[in-house]
């Protein structure tokens, strides 16, 4: 019950009720109309001695209001925090994604150079496989950052109040997407040290 309604219960109340009725009777072609008005009863309620119950009701209503207001403020703070975290994660992943893509491109060029050296006999198989491992780690980092960025977008969407239902039909599978980084060709054939 709202605080003002609980506070109003402490004051005297005067209530008056009444009714208006209209009736019509028809007997042997003669019509008679009756209008009836009634007023009353008159009721007066004065809470004089209730042992402090009305003040306790007011205090309880005030406490419920303050509790609801505190919960609302907490929910607003939580929502703002979630949006801020999602925005920070989105910006951070965007900045790191550019650096990781440049690193993967550089490691791809390094692998290509090591592969050319290996074919000409100037590099060992260990050097070639080490360059390949480094390239694959860089490409894996790019993929992980892309996944992290997409997760940040979903977190931002949900923090802003977006949602989804499972009642909608499942989307049809799309064609597989090509990776967003270039991968150097892997050597073919068997290698002899």
C-alpha positions in Angstrom: 0.0 0.0 0.0 1.5 3.4 -0.9 2.8 5.6 1.9 0.1 8.3 1.4 -2.7 5.7 1.6 -1.3 4.3 4.8 -1.0 7.8 6.3 -4.6 8.6 5.2 -5.8 5.7 7.3 -4.8 7.6 10.5 -7.3 10.4 9.9 -11.1 10.4 10.3 -13.1 9.2 7.3 -16.7 10.1 6.5 -18.5 8.0 4.0 -22.0 8.5 2.6 -23.7 6.0 0.3 -27.0 6.1 -1.5 -28.9 4.8 -4.5 -31.2 6.0 -7.2 -33.7 3.6 -8.8 -36.3 3.9 -11.4 -39.1 1.4 -12.1 -42.1 1.2 -14.3 -45.2 -1.0 -14.0 -47.7 -1.8 -16.7 -51.1 -3.2 -15.7 -54.1 -3.4 -18.0 -52.7 -0.8 -20.4 -52.0 1.7 -17.6 -48.4 2.6 -17.1 -47.1 3.8 -13.8 -43.5 5.1 -13.3 -41.8 5.1 -9.9 -38.6 7.0 -9.1 -36.9 6.1 -5.9 -34.1 8.0 -4.2 -32.4 6.8 -1.1 -29.5 8.4 0.8 -27.7 6.8 3.7 -26.3 5.4 5.7 -23.9 7.9 6.9 -20.7 6.5 8.4 -18.0 8.2 10.4 -14.8 6.4 11.3 -12.4 8.1 13.8 -9.3 6.1 14.7 -8.6 7.4 18.2 -6.9 4.7 20.2 -5.4 1.9 18.2 -2.3 1.2 20.3 0.1 2.7 17.8 -1.0 0.4 15.0 -1.6 3.2 12.5 1.8 4.8 13.2 3.4 1.4 12.8 1.7 0.9 9.5 3.0 4.3 8.3 6.5 3.4 9.5 6.3 0.0 7.7 5.1 1.7 4.5 8.0 4.2 4.7 10.5 1.3 5.2 9.0 -0.6 2.2 9.4 2.5 0.1 13.0 3.1 1.1 13.8 -0.6 0.5 12.3 -0.4 -3.0 14.1 2.8 -3.8 17.4 1.3 -2.6 16.8 -1.8 -4.8 16.0 0.3 -7.8 19.2 2.4 -7.3 21.2 -0.8 -7.0 19.7 -2.2 -10.2 20.5 1.0 -12.1 24.1 0.9 -10.8 24.4 -2.7 -11.9 23.1 -2.0 -15.3 25.4 1.0 -15.8 28.4 -1.2 -14.6 27.5 -3.9 -17.1 27.3 -1.5 -20.0 30.6 0.1 -19.1 32.3 -3.2 -18.8 31.0 -4.3 -22.2 32.1 -1.1 -23.8 35.6 -1.4 -22.3 35.9 -5.0 -23.5 34.7 -4.0 -27.0 37.3 -1.2 -27.3 40.1 -3.3 -25.8 39.4 -6.2 -28.2 39.3 -3.8 -31.2 42.7 -2.3 -30.3 44.3 -5.7 -29.7 42.7 -7.2 -32.9 44.6 -4.7 -35.1 47.9 -5.5 -33.4 47.3 -9.3 -33.6 46.4 -9.1 -37.3 49.7 -7.2 -38.0 51.6 -9.8 -35.9 50.0 -12.7 -37.8 50.9 -11.0 -41.1 54.5 -10.5 -40.0 54.8 -14.1 -38.8 53.3 -15.3 -42.1 56.0 -13.4 -44.0 58.6 -14.9 -41.6 57.3 -18.4 -42.3 57.4 -17.8 -46.0 61.0 -16.7 -45.8 62.0 -19.6 -43.6 60.2 -22.0 -46.0 62.2 -20.5 -48.9 65.4 -20.9 -46.9 64.5 -24.5 -46.0 63.9 -25.4 -49.7 67.3 -23.9 -50.6 69.0 -25.8 -47.8 69.8 -22.8 -45.6 67.4 -23.6 -42.8 66.8 -26.7 -40.8 63.5 -28.5 -40.3 63.5 -27.4 -36.7 63.6 -23.7 -37.8 60.8 -24.3 -40.3 58.5 -26.0 -37.8 59.3 -23.3 -35.2 58.3 -20.6 -37.7 55.1 -22.6 -38.5 54.3 -23.0 -34.8 54.7 -19.3 -34.3 52.5 -18.5 -37.3 49.8 -20.8 -36.1 49.9 -19.3 -32.6 49.5 -15.8 -34.1 46.6 -16.9 -36.3 45.0 -18.6 -33.2 45.4 -15.3 -31.3 43.6 -13.4 -34.1 40.7 -15.9 -34.0 40.5 -15.7 -30.2 40.4 -11.9 -30.4 37.6 -12.0 -33.0 35.6 -14.4 -30.8 36.2 -12.1 -27.8 35.0 -9.1 -29.8 31.8 -10.9 -30.8 31.3 -11.9 -27.2 31.7 -8.3 -26.1 29.1 -7.2 -28.7 26.6 -9.8 -27.3 27.4 -8.6 -23.7 26.7 -5.0 -24.7 23.5 -6.0 -26.4 22.3 -7.8 -23.4 23.4 -5.1 -21.0 21.4 -2.5 -23.0 18.3 -4.6 -22.5 18.4 -6.7 -25.6 17.4 -10.3 -25.4 16.3 -13.2 -27.4 13.9 -16.1 -27.1 14.3 -19.7 -27.9 10.9 -19.9 -29.5 12.1 -18.5 -32.8 13.1 -21.1 -35.4 16.8 -22.0 -35.7 18.6 -20.1 -38.5 19.6 -22.1 -41.5 23.3 -22.9 -41.5 25.2 -20.4 -43.7 28.2 -21.1 -45.8 31.4 -21.3 -43.8 33.2 -18.0 -43.5 36.7 -17.7 -44.8 39.3 -16.7 -42.1 40.1 -13.0 -42.0 43.8 -13.6 -42.0 46.1 -14.9 -44.7 47.8 -18.1 -44.1 51.0 -19.0 -45.7 51.0 -22.3 -47.6 52.4 -25.3 -45.8 55.2 -27.3 -47.3 54.3 -30.4 -49.2 56.1 -33.7 -49.4 58.4 -35.2 -46.8 61.3 -33.4 -45.5 64.8 -34.8 -45.1 67.2 -33.2 -42.7 
